[in-house]
C-alpha cells in the first residue's frame, strides 16, 4: 500500500468540494439528514485503527485555513463548505498507512460528478450491491478513492471507500466488531459540540503512532490508549503582534491570532499500573509533552495532573498554531 502524502487527501477533498456532491441513483443515505456534526462523521469510522481524529472546521476556519494552506492545499476551496473532518489511520503495516475519512458539511447535489469526470486523474467506478448503486472515483495513478453521499457527507479512503459508504445505509448490517468502541465514537462525536474540544486524537495503538509517525523512542509502557484533545481560544497578544509566517517565509501562510490548550489522558491496563506511574506522573507527562516538540518552559508548576482510576489525566498545556502545524506534518508521515 502506498504511503499517503501529507496533502493528497486534502487536494482530493478540495476537488470534490468544488463541485458539490452526487452519488447517482440508489438508496444510500447519510446517518441524519442535514447533520454536519462530528457524530455524523463518526458513523463512518472503521474498527481496529491505530488512531482516530476529528477537527471542527466550521468553528475554527482561520486556524484550519492556516494548517491546510501550509499543507499545500487550497483552503478556500475546502473551507467554504466543510463543517467537520473525521477519520482514522492504520499504521499496523511497516512502511505503509491506510487512511479513511469523512467530511460533513453543506454540499449541494450536482456538479461533483461532472468535475471528477472531467479530471483525468480519476476513473469513474460504479458498484452495485443488493439493488443499491454507488458511484465513486478512483485515482488513476494512486490508491485514493472518493465517494459523495447525498445529504452532505464526502468519504475519502486509500483502501475501500465502498466499505465506508455501506455505513450510510440504515438497513446495512454493521456488526459491532466493525465499529470503534463506544468511548472512541463518543470522543470523536464530541468535537465541535458545546463543551467539547475543537480537535481530538484518539490512539488505541499508542506505540504505532508515537514511534511510527512521531518518531519517539519510548519504553514499552503498559498503555492501553492515549487521548489528546485541544480547545482553541482567541489570543489577544498574538492578534496585537505582527503576523507570523511559517518558517519566517514572507510568502508562507501567516499564523492565526489564536492559541490552544492541550488536555490528555493516558489510559493504562489497570489501576495498579496507573498508580505506579502516577508517582512520577509530572515527570512522565512533561517528558511526553516535550517529546512532541512542545515548549515545556514554566509548565512544571502550571499543568494540572491527576490519577483517575486506571488513567493519568493532564490539562492546561499551551499549544501554538506553529506547534500544531509541526505535529500535523509528523502525523502525516512527513517532516515540515
C-alpha positions as MATLAB code, in Angstrom:
seq = 'XXXXXXXXXXXXXXXXXXXXXXXXXXXXXXXXXXXXXXXXXXXXXXXXXXXXXXXXXXXXXXXXXXXXXXXXXXXXXXXXXXXXXXXXXXXXXXXXXXXXXXXXXXXXXXXXXXXXXXXXXXXXXXXXXXXXXXXXXXXXXXXXXXXXXXXXXXXXXXXXXXXXXXXXXXXXXXXXXXXXXXXXXXXXXXXXXXXXXXXXXXXXXXXXXXXXXXXXXXXXXXXXXXXXXXXXXXXXXXXXXXXXXXXXXXXXXXXXXXXXXXXXXXXXXXXXXXXXXXXXXXXXXXXXXXXXXXXXXXXXXXXXXXXXXXXXXXXXXXXXXXXXXXXXXXXXXXXX';
ca = [
       0.000    0.000    0.000;
       1.334    3.409   -0.920;
       2.118    5.991    1.737;
      -0.408    8.812    1.702;
       1.296   12.157    1.086;
       0.544   14.926    3.526;
      -1.537   16.904    1.013;
      -3.018   14.227   -1.260;
      -6.201   13.671    0.724;
      -6.728   17.409    1.195;
      -6.251   18.102   -2.504;
      -8.728   15.363   -3.327;
     -11.198   16.815   -0.849;
     -10.726   20.249   -2.410;
     -11.519   18.841   -5.836;
     -14.705   17.243   -4.593;
     -15.936   20.260   -2.632;
     -15.599   22.474   -5.707;
     -18.449   20.776   -7.441;
     -20.886   19.877   -4.687;
     -21.939   16.280   -4.377;
     -23.709   13.495   -6.222;
     -23.735    9.738   -5.796;
     -26.068    8.729   -8.567;
     -29.200    6.649   -8.112;
     -29.594    4.337   -5.182;
     -30.828    4.176   -1.625;
     -27.663    5.087    0.294;
     -28.253    7.810    2.858;
     -26.157    9.642    5.427;
     -26.978    8.875    9.077;
     -29.103   12.011    9.556;
     -30.453   14.492    7.053;
     -28.550   17.753    7.242;
     -26.422   16.527   10.164;
     -22.980   18.111    9.711;
     -21.667   17.196   13.173;
     -18.746   15.020   14.199;
     -21.300   12.463   15.375;
     -22.422   12.016   11.773;
     -18.819   11.709   10.582;
     -18.021    9.223   13.371;
     -20.609    6.852   11.907;
     -18.115    6.101    9.132;
     -15.139    5.228   11.352;
     -13.639    1.756   10.970;
     -12.687   -0.621   13.764;
      -9.122   -1.661   14.569;
      -7.345    1.541   13.547;
      -4.143    2.912   15.076;
      -5.557    6.411   15.542;
      -8.797    8.355   15.136;
      -9.090   12.102   14.748;
     -11.645   14.870   14.278;
     -11.375   18.601   13.633;
     -14.067   21.262   13.934;
     -13.532   23.235   10.727;
     -16.670   25.385   10.943;
     -15.767   26.812   14.341;
     -12.096   27.387   13.542;
     -11.858   28.402    9.916;
      -8.908   30.761   10.421;
      -6.820   28.050   12.105;
      -7.954   25.419    9.585;
      -7.014   27.709    6.679;
      -3.553   28.180    8.170;
      -2.989   24.429    8.517;
      -4.438   23.441    5.148;
      -2.603   26.171    3.229;
       0.643   25.106    4.888;
      -0.063   21.565    3.674;
      -0.149   22.828    0.083;
      -3.904   22.575   -0.413;
      -6.204   25.444   -1.365;
      -8.012   26.216    1.875;
     -10.627   28.462    0.332;
     -11.867   25.624   -1.844;
     -12.184   23.285    1.117;
     -13.316   25.502    3.963;
     -16.300   27.249    2.439;
     -18.486   24.155    2.753;
     -16.829   21.728    5.183;
     -18.029   21.652    8.793;
     -16.256   18.651   10.330;
     -13.456   16.340    9.206;
     -13.048   12.996   10.979;
     -11.042    9.943   10.070;
      -8.577    7.259   11.012;
      -5.068    5.990   10.317;
      -3.977    2.367   10.293;
      -0.226    2.043   10.776;
      -0.123   -1.681   11.508;
       1.920   -2.472    8.385;
       5.508   -1.108    8.436;
       6.204    1.348    5.639;
       2.570    1.880    4.718;
      -0.544    3.518    6.054;
      -4.254    3.236    5.470;
      -6.344    6.385    5.663;
     -10.121    6.720    5.812;
     -12.014    9.926    6.409;
     -15.372   11.647    6.246;
     -16.115   15.327    5.804;
     -19.554   16.655    6.688;
     -20.898   19.985    5.548;
     -23.049   21.876    3.101;
     -22.531   20.115   -0.200;
     -25.202   20.788   -2.848;
     -26.008   17.876   -5.101;
     -24.948   18.020   -8.711;
     -21.690   19.200  -10.192;
     -19.254   16.875   -8.447;
     -19.737   14.025  -10.882;
     -19.045   16.389  -13.757;
     -15.963   17.870  -12.060;
     -14.424   14.473  -11.345;
     -15.494   13.043  -14.700;
     -13.508   15.798  -16.431;
     -10.498   15.314  -14.171;
      -8.154   12.852  -15.887;
      -6.604   11.913  -12.548;
      -9.728    9.942  -11.630;
     -11.610    6.986  -13.003;
     -15.370    6.730  -12.518;
     -16.454    3.437  -10.977;
     -19.928    2.053  -10.426;
     -20.614   -0.637   -7.844;
     -23.957   -2.397   -7.458;
     -24.926   -4.379   -4.391;
     -28.372   -5.643   -3.366;
     -30.102   -3.126   -5.603;
     -28.022   -0.161   -4.454;
     -25.811    1.742   -6.857;
     -22.719    3.566   -5.657;
     -20.723    5.863   -7.918;
     -17.233    6.650   -6.703;
     -13.954    7.815   -8.203;
     -10.557    6.139   -8.127;
      -7.233    7.879   -8.509;
      -5.676    6.522  -11.701;
      -2.057    6.581  -10.550;
      -2.646    6.144   -6.834;
      -4.805    4.443   -4.268;
      -7.165    7.224   -3.208;
     -10.908    6.804   -3.693;
     -13.738    9.260   -3.101;
     -17.491    8.901   -2.787;
     -20.013   11.639   -2.096;
     -23.036   10.531   -0.093;
     -26.072   12.743   -0.531;
     -27.124   14.865    2.436;
     -23.616   16.294    2.789;
     -21.011   13.618    3.519;
     -17.830   13.132    1.489;
     -15.833    9.932    2.006;
     -12.137    9.534    1.174;
     -10.024    6.406    1.571;
      -6.896    4.793    0.203;
      -8.357    1.360    0.916;
     -12.038    0.845    0.096;
     -14.416    3.774    0.030;
     -17.211    1.335   -0.868;
     -16.836   -0.272    2.556;
     -17.219    3.152    4.185;
     -20.280    4.026    2.120;
     -22.021    0.865    3.279;
     -22.386    2.534    6.675;
     -24.595    5.230    5.180;
     -27.374    2.720    4.595;
     -29.621    2.401    7.677;
     -30.546   -1.097    6.541;
     -26.941   -2.295    6.345;
     -25.934   -4.881    8.915;
     -22.818   -3.397   10.508;
     -21.562   -5.718   13.246;
     -20.331   -4.109   16.484;
     -16.888   -5.570   15.779;
     -16.735   -3.439   12.611;
     -17.079   -0.194   14.575;
     -14.716    1.514   17.033;
     -15.548    1.176   20.716;
     -18.279    3.399   22.102;
     -15.857    5.643   24.009;
     -13.871    6.447   20.863;
     -17.079    7.270   18.993;
     -18.170    9.487   21.908;
     -14.885   11.413   21.946;
     -14.808   11.919   18.184;
     -18.503   12.822   18.166;
     -17.977   15.480   20.851;
     -15.705   17.600   18.641;
     -17.349   20.898   17.802;
     -20.232   20.303   20.198;
     -20.999   22.694   23.106;
     -18.448   21.998   25.826;
     -16.498   19.671   23.538;
     -12.976   20.028   22.115;
     -12.106   21.621   18.786;
      -9.698   18.838   17.899;
      -9.352   15.284   19.165;
      -6.867   12.472   18.590;
      -7.555    9.004   19.990;
      -4.703    6.476   19.857;
      -5.807    2.901   20.627;
      -2.358    1.817   19.397;
      -0.054    4.393   21.012;
       3.195    2.657   20.038;
       2.345    2.638   16.317;
       1.611    6.360   16.330;
       4.324    7.558   18.691;
       7.133    5.515   17.143;
       5.840    5.028   13.600;
       4.695    8.592   12.905;
       6.122   10.863   15.600;
       9.453    9.050   15.716;
       9.556    8.852   19.500;
      11.822    6.336   21.183;
       9.551    5.247   24.015;
       9.818    2.394   26.504;
       7.145   -0.292   26.433;
       4.770    1.351   28.867;
       1.610   -0.634   29.644;
      -0.536    1.980   27.912;
      -3.921    0.918   26.640;
      -4.784    4.186   24.898;
      -3.843    7.864   24.680;
      -6.418   10.591   24.102;
      -5.417   14.158   23.209;
      -7.933   16.993   22.961;
      -7.361   20.649   22.163;
      -9.516   23.712   22.725;
      -8.969   26.827   20.605;
      -9.229   30.287   22.154;
      -8.676   33.806   20.888;
      -5.209   35.130   21.657;
      -5.256   38.915   22.023;
      -1.480   39.141   22.349;
      -0.984   37.307   19.072;
      -3.667   39.471   17.469;
      -1.808   42.618   18.505;
       1.556   41.309   17.294;
       2.811   41.232   13.716;
       1.640   38.161   11.714;
       3.939   35.163   11.999;
       4.768   33.391    8.723;
       5.607   29.698    8.629;
       9.378   29.267    8.869;
       9.894   33.008    8.558;
       8.932   32.864    4.872;
       7.053   36.037    3.980;
       5.151   34.185    1.255;
       4.008   31.434    3.622;
       0.592   31.479    5.309;
       0.539   33.598    8.457;
      -0.274   32.136   11.828;
      -3.773   32.940   13.122;
      -4.404   35.002   16.245;
      -5.448   32.015   18.333;
      -3.883   29.762   20.918;
      -4.759   26.260   22.011;
      -4.882   24.367   25.280;
      -3.962   20.691   25.115;
      -5.520   18.187   27.507;
      -4.925   14.471   27.533;
      -5.495   11.080   29.099;
      -3.126    8.132   29.396;
      -5.202    5.001   29.911;
      -3.401    2.040   31.484;
      -4.375   -1.607   31.614;
      -5.143   -1.431   35.338;
      -5.464    0.975   38.248;
      -2.349   -0.563   39.777;
      -0.254    0.387   36.755;
      -1.737    3.882   36.676;
      -0.958    4.339   40.368;
       2.605    3.125   39.818;
       3.231    5.625   37.027;
       1.239    8.205   38.945;
       4.097    8.540   41.408;
       6.138   10.046   38.584;
       3.183   11.476   36.719;
       4.550   15.008   36.414;
       7.863   13.798   35.017;
       6.025   11.324   32.786;
       3.614   13.908   31.346;
       6.221   16.641   30.892;
       8.540   14.165   29.161;
       5.748   13.193   26.800;
       4.836   16.814   26.036;
       8.490   17.655   25.420;
       8.878   14.666   23.082;
       6.018   16.053   20.975;
       8.185   19.099   20.319;
       6.169   21.406   22.571;
       7.601   24.070   24.847;
       7.580   22.948   28.474;
       9.174   26.112   29.873;
       7.380   27.132   33.080;
       4.992   24.233   32.586;
       6.080   22.188   35.588;
       4.079   24.245   38.080;
       1.090   25.097   35.899;
      -0.041   21.886   34.202;
      -2.752   20.022   36.105;
      -2.143   16.285   36.535;
      -4.074   13.647   38.451;
      -4.532    9.909   38.640;
      -8.132    8.902   37.943;
      -8.704    5.175   38.292;
      -6.727    3.449   35.534;
      -5.770    6.744   33.878;
      -3.404    9.664   34.266;
      -5.151   12.868   33.190;
      -3.459   16.178   32.402;
      -4.821   19.586   31.432;
      -3.575   23.061   30.631;
      -0.663   22.523   28.224;
      -0.382   25.585   25.942;
      -0.090   24.849   22.225;
       0.649   27.384   19.488;
      -0.601   27.097   15.894;
       3.019   26.616   14.801;
       3.450   23.684   17.186;
       0.167   22.194   15.995;
       1.364   22.512   12.397;
       4.573   20.695   13.294;
       2.586   17.855   14.843;
       0.357   17.728   11.779;
       3.363   17.338    9.499;
       4.717   14.494   11.595;
       1.395   12.692   11.895;
       1.010   12.905    8.114;
       4.263   10.984    7.768;
       6.467   13.818    6.535;
       8.545   16.462    8.219;
       7.902   20.148    7.519;
];
